[in-house]
Amino acid sequence: MTPPPDAGSTLRQSFAVRVSRTDGRWQCELLAADADDELPVLERALGEPGTAGWPGPYVLVVDSRLYFVALAHGPGGMVRALISDATFQEWVLAAEVVERYGIEVEGGDTIDSYDDDGQGWPGGDLDVFSDAGLPAEELTRLLDSDELWADEMVLSIARRLGFADELVAVAAA
């Protein structure tokens, strides 16, 4: 599946950013203008646990508008991971995230893992943004949207959490 040409999206079709909050202000840093498929590099971009403001930093990666990955620090320095659609395992980063974080794919494989509408399934830590004010229930409704591409989902998350302007400033199309 190839996304349509950019139909007025505010953000690039692929990108990786680090989002952090310092002194009550969100900051976004572009890590890659195209989606990066090096998971260890993305994990390192989070920095050391507990060294940034609260909530801790996030790394957000949008790959070809098809899916996004969110990483954040968890308890004891572990990394929490969310993938908006765990069925995209033919993509290097998606497969690596699903494997490394033990994310289960509904139905056991990507062939049987679509819902009745042919849409894939989010996987991983649906509470990844809860510390910043976006509970799992609200995130799940967003991820279940048939109308939004991954970049639009990330922009909706950024609007909800208050860093949309900062995100657009570094990841604009």
ZIDASUL-V687117 format. One record per run of one state. SS is the DSSP state (H for helix, E for strand, C for the rest). FROM is the first residue (numbers start at 1). TO is the last residue. If there is no record, write none. Layout:
ss->SS from->FROM to->TO
ss->SS from->FROM to->TO
This chain:
ss->C from->1 to->10
ss->E from->11 to->11
ss->C from->12 to->14
ss->E from->15 to->22
ss->C from->23 to->24
ss->E from->25 to->32
ss->C from->33 to->38
ss->H from->39 to->45
ss->C from->46 to->57
ss->E from->58 to->63
ss->C from->64 to->66
ss->E from->67 to->73
ss->C from->74 to->74
ss->H from->75 to->77
ss->C from->78 to->78
ss->E from->79 to->83
ss->C from->84 to->91
ss->H from->92 to->100
ss->C from->101 to->122
ss->E from->123 to->124
ss->C from->125 to->129
ss->H from->130 to->132
ss->C from->133 to->135
ss->H from->136 to->143
ss->C from->144 to->149
ss->H from->150 to->161
ss->C from->162 to->163
ss->H from->164 to->171
ss->E from->172 to->172
ss->C from->173 to->173
